[in-house]
Amino acid sequence: MTRLPVILAITGASGAPYAVRLLEVLATHSVPTWLLVSTHGWRLLAQECGLKDDRELKKATGGDWASVRVFDDSDRGAAPASGSARTAGMVICPCSMGTVAAVAHGTSRSLIERAADVVLKERRKLILVPRETPLSLVHLRNLALAAEAGAVVLPAAPGFYHKPAKVSDLDPVELMRREVTPEVYREVRELWKAHSMAEDGRDIAGLIATLTPDCVYEVLPGGARWEGHAGATRFYTELLAAFPDVHFDLQNIIIGPQGVCEEAKVTGTHRGTWLAYPATGRRVEFRVVIFFPWDLARRKFTGERVFTDLSGLAG
């Protein structure tokens, strides 16, 4: 089956190295990619990465662009501008606040802006990677409008769960390059299996045994947070009280040296308050993406980051 192309747009915000790394990964794995770079995007690529044109960018991302197709940002009639041209979605990385404003208000003054508009109207995935800080009220409102329209706002804000020792350790692509030996894979997989079996068996002590003492549980985007073994115990106790028959149906899973990322369908009867959502007595279903960061030194998970939309719990 022919894979649909991913649109990668690079705009004029600081953070060009993120775009170079992302393009390198896409090209290395032969992911069909439609590349769009704005005029200001090229200025940042030159300033932050020393890359002045397609030739230098191609060399910096591995040299093989067999799967990469380049479009001129001024050509608003090119394929990415049409909804009939099917794509897997779009990433704008980095995404300037000017681009965010254009996306939020649908101004479509360039191919990048038009392509983003098309992705939203066709109900495809649009990921915005802003790096701007601090954010003004105008920025925040535009980001909120884009999110309400269906975009995913993914700030370039690296995590510290893996205890980075140097700046390069903050590069998510460098993390992906860590060697996955069969031994590491099996160890992480077995720990996740023990965690999942304990969860299915309502064995909170068994769950805690897979976690570091300073573990952190978070539910995003709401930001609810539980810390340490005591916090993890409260997380599960409150979850099971709210959904006594909760069931996690695994859909996808990725295991690597950084930990485990799983997608699951969650079902249960809402019989108690959960994250300020009062009980409704209704049968509910929602999807979650959960990241279990793995601590290489301590050989345990350092918690869970749960990404989900709980708006369906509202009565």
N, C-alpha and C positions, 0 to 999 in steps of 0.2 A: 504494500500500500504506500502511495506517495505521501510523504509528510507535508503538512501545510507549513508555509514559511512563518517565521517569527519576525515581526518588524522591530528593529532596534534603532531608536533615534537618539542622537547625541546632541544636546543643546548647550547653551553658553552658561553653565553653572560650574562652579568649582567642584571637582570630583571626577575629572576626566579619567584618572587611572581606573576607576570602577568600570567605566565603559570599555576601556581597552581590555581589561581582564575578562569581562563578560563576552565581548566579541571573540576573544581568544578561545574561550570554552566552547562557544557555539561553532566556530570554524573548525576547531580540533575534533569535535564530535560530529562534524558534517551535518549540523542542523541547518536546514534551509533558512537563510536569513536575508531580509531586505534591509539594507543599511541606509539610513538617512542622517546626514550631519548638517546642522545649520551653520551659517557663517560664523556666528559667535561660538558654536561648538568647536569649529576648527581653531579659533583663536585660543580656546582653553586647552585643546589638545597640544597646540604648539607651546603654550606657556607652561603647562604642567607636565607634559610628557615628551616635549621636543619633537612632536610629529606634525609635519607641515602639509602632507598630502596623502592620497590613497596609497601610494607606493610605500611610504614609510609606515603607515598604519598597518598595511598588509604584512610587512616584514615583522612588525612588533607583535602581531597576533599569530605568528606561526608560519606565515608565508603561503598557506594553502587556502585560497578563497574560492574553491570549486563550488561551495555551497552558498557563497555570499554574492548578492546582487546589489549594486550600488545605484541609488537614485539621487537626482539633483533636488535639493529642498525647494528650489524655485519652480519646479515643474509640478504645478497643482493638477495636471491632467494625467499624471503617471498612475500606474496600477494601484498603489496604496491608497489613492484618493477615491477609489470605487468600491462600493459595498459588494459588488458582484465578484470582486477579486477575493477569494476566500483566503483567510489567514488564520494562524493559531492565536493571534493576539499581538499585543504591542508592549514594548518596554521603552520608556523614555528615561535614559540614564546617562549622565545626570539630568535632572529636570529643573530648568530655571523657573523662577517665580513668574516671569513673563509668560512662559509656556503654560504653567499651571493656570494663569489667568485666562489665557486663550482657550484652554481645554474647558475650564469651568463655564465660560460664557459662549463657547462655540463660535469664535470669530473666524477661525480657519483662514489665516492670512498666508500660510505657507503649506508645503506638502506635509510637513510634520504635524502641524495643527489640524489639517484636513484629515490626515490618516487617523489621528486620535479621535476626531469627531466621528469618523466612520466606524471605528472599532466600538465606540460606545453605542452608537445607534444600532449596530448589528448584534449587540449584546455579547461581544467578545471580551476577552480579558485585556484590560489596560492597566499597566503597572507604572506608577510615577515614582521616581527615586529622587526626591529633593534632598539637598544638603544645606540649604540656607539656614543660617542661625545668627541672631535670634529672629523669630518670626513676628511680623507685625499683625495687627488685627485683620488687615486686608489679606495678607498671605493665608492666615488661618481660615478666613471665610471662603476664600477661593479653593483651598484644599478641601474644606467641608463640602462645597458645592460639587467638586469633582468626585468626591467619595459618594455623595448622594446620587450622582449620575451613574455610578457603577465602577468607578476607578478604584484601584487598590493603591493606597499611599504607603510607600515603603521607604522611609527615610534612610539615608546612608548613615546609619548609627550602629557601628559594630558592637557586638556583645563581648562580655568579658568572662563568660562562663568557663572558657577553656584556659583561663589564667595566662594571657599573653605575656611573653617576656620582652618582646620588641615590637616596634611599630608594624613590621611586615606580618606579624602574627595576627593582626587585625584584619588582614585581607581575606575575605571569605573564600576567594578562589585558592589562595595559598592553603587554607584549611582543607579544601577539597583535594589538594594534591598530596596530603599525608598518605603514606603507604597503608594500604589495607591488606595486612597479611591474613592468611587463613586463620591463624591463631587469634588475632584481634577480632576478626569477624565472628568467629565462633563464641568468643568470650562475651562480646556485646550482645549477640543474638541470644545466648543462654540467659544472660541477666535480664534481657527484655522478656523472654518467655517466663522466667520465674516471677517477674513483676506482673505480667498479664494473668498468669494462673492464680496468683494471690488476689488480684483484683476480681477475677471471676468468682473466686471462692469466698469473697468478702473477708479475706485474711489480712487485716490491717497490719499486724505484726510482720507478716511475710512481705508486704509492700514496703514497710519501713526498712527492712533488712537489705533492700536493693538500693537504698539512698544514702548519700553522705550526710553526716550530722548537720551540716550547714545548708542543706538543700533548700531550694526556693520553688514554690509553686505560684504560677501566674495565670490568670485568665484574661486574655486580650480580645478586643481592644478596651474593655472596661477597666483593666488595671488592678483587679482584686489580687491580693498577694498574701501568701502564707509562708512563714520561714521556719526552718529547722524541722526536726522530727515531730515536735509538738504541733507545729503548723501543718505539716503534711497529714498528721492524724486528724486534725480538725477538718482539713479539706475533705478527706474521705468520709469522715463521720457525718459532716453536713450534707455531702452529696448523697450518701445512702439514705439519710433521713428524708431528704427531699424527693428522691426517686428510689424507693425500696427495691423496685424490680428493674433497675437500670441495666441496660445491656449495650455493650460496645461491639458492633459488627465491623471487623477490620475490612477496609477496602483496598488500601495500598500501604506499603511499608518500604522504607529505605534504611539500610543499616550501613554505617561507616565508622571511621575512627573518631568522629566527633560525637557519635551517639546514634539515636534512632529517631526517624521522623515517620509518623504514621498518620493515615487518614482513616477515619472511622465514622460510621453512622451510629448515632446514639438514640436509643429509644427507651421509654419508661413512662410511668404514671406520675404526674406532678402532684405529690401528696404533701409537700412541705416547702417552706420558703427557701429559695436558692438565689443568692446574690441579689437580694432585695426584690426578687420576683415571688410574690405570694402564691401559695398553692392554688391550683385551679381544679384539681381532680381529673384533668384531661390526660389522655394519652398523647405524648409529644414525640417528635422526631427532629433531630438537628444533626448537622455534620460538624466534626471537629478535625483540626490538624494539630497534632501534638508533637512537640520536640522534646526528647529526653537527652539533655547534654550528658556526655560520659566523661568522667574524670579519669584520665589515664593513670595518674599516680595512685589513686585510691580504689580504682577498679569498680566504681559504682556510679549511678546516675546522680547528678547534682540537682535534680528536681524535674519539673515539667513546665513547659510553656504551652498553654492551650489557646489556640486561635479558633474562635467560633462566633456565630451570630445568634444571640439568645433572644432576639426581639420576638420570636414566635412564642416565648413563654408568657408574654403579657396576656392577661386575661381579657 
